[in-house]
């Protein structure tokens, strides 16, 4: 079986390219990165690449899960703090 995980550098570039209010896409990319990160690399990567705390990253991940569960929510004109 081959490893099809994208490198964290590529995922980080995708996150940096996003509109800052796109919480669902950021959450999806952070979920992908968390899955790709080696054990113990997740928190240091977040801090060095984005200056994000794990709590903030968890909020993006929760928004991603919410958007996956209730897809219509992703199209509502809500401020990101509401989500």
Secondary structure, DSSP 4 states (H G I P E B T S, - for coil): ----PPPHHHHHHHHHHS-TT-HHHHHHHHHHHHHHSPTTTHHHHHHHHH---HHHHHHHHHHHHHHHHSGGGGGS---TTT-
